[in-house]
Amino acid sequence: MKYYSIGEVCGMLEVKPHVLRYWEQAIPALAPRKNQFGTRLYTRRDIHSFMRVKHLLYQQKYTVEGAAERLVQEMAGSQANQIALIEEIRENLLRLLEDLEQSRQKTRGAGNSR
């Protein structure tokens, strides 16, 4: 996984470092990982979240509190969708496993009849 520095992220978002730090403080969902020296390490996912916040604040004219609430709602919805997708995949895999077991039993039965 690639990590980006605060300077790189600020360049991408065209904001100053103190703006990112303020957003992190005001919106706990934005907290990036930090290394052993306390340096912030941003992932693509973090950057996407910051872009979303910037859009909500600058284009949609949300307050910081409103943007935080909206981001949390979107993250929760995204997580719920991912859980539903994982459950669907699990069910499909279980069906495939059952089909394979039935096929294997038929193959064994045909081999024993010789």
N, C-alpha and C positions, 0 to 999 in steps of 0.2 A: 504494500500500500504506500502510495506517495504522500508525503507531507509537505505542506507549504508554510513558509514563515509569515509572520504578521505583515512584513513589508511587501511580500508577493501578493498576499490577499488584498492589502490596501491598494496596490496597483491595479489589480483586477476590478475591484469595486469602485475605484476612484474616490476613496475616502481616506481620511487621516487615521493613524493608529489609535488616537484617543477616542475616535468615534466607535471603532470596533470594540475597544475595551469598555466603553460605556454601554454599548448594546449587550455585551456579555454580562455585565453587572446587572443591567435592568431586565434581561431575558435569560434566566438560568438555562433554558433549553439550548442556548447557543454556546455553552461552555466547551471550548476545545480542549483537547488533550494537552498536557504539559510534560516536558521531559524532566529528567532529574535536576536540571538547573533552573526549572521554572519557565523555560522558553515555550511559548505557545506553538503547537503543531496542529495545523489545520488540514483536514481531509477534503476531498471533493464534496462530500456530503455536507460538511461544515460550510464550505464556500457557497453551496447551493442555498443553504438556510439563510446565510447572510445576504445573499442576493434577493431572496424572497422578502426578508425584512426591509431591505433598502427599497424595494419596489412598493411594499405596503406603506412605508413612511413617506417616500418622496413622490410617488405617482398617485397612490390611492389616498394619501393624506391621513393615514391612521395616526393615532398617538402611539407612543412607545408601548404603553399598556395595552392598547387595542391590538397592535401588531404582535405583541407577546401572546395574547389570548388566541389570536387567529392562528399563529404558528403552532401553538400547542394543539389546537383543534385539528389542524391539518396533519400534524405528526401522529396524533391518536388515530385519525381516520386511515392514514397510510399504514399504521401498524395493524389495525383491525383487518384491512384488506390483505396484508401479508399473511396474517394468521389464517384467514379464510382460504387463501391460495395454498398454503402449506397443508391444511387439512384436506383440501381437495386432491392434492398430489398424493398425500398419504393414502387416501381411499383408493385412488387409481392404482397405486403400487400394490396395495393389499389384494385388489381384484386380479391384477396380473400374476401375483404370486399364487393365488388360488388357481388360476387358469393353468399355470405351469405345473403345479402339483397334480391337477387332474390329467393333464397331458402326459406327465411322467408315469402316472399310475396306469393309463391306457397303454402306454408303450411297454411297461413291464408286463401287463396282462397279455399283450399280444406276443411278447417274447417267450412267455411261459407256456403258451399253447402249442408250441412246436413239438 
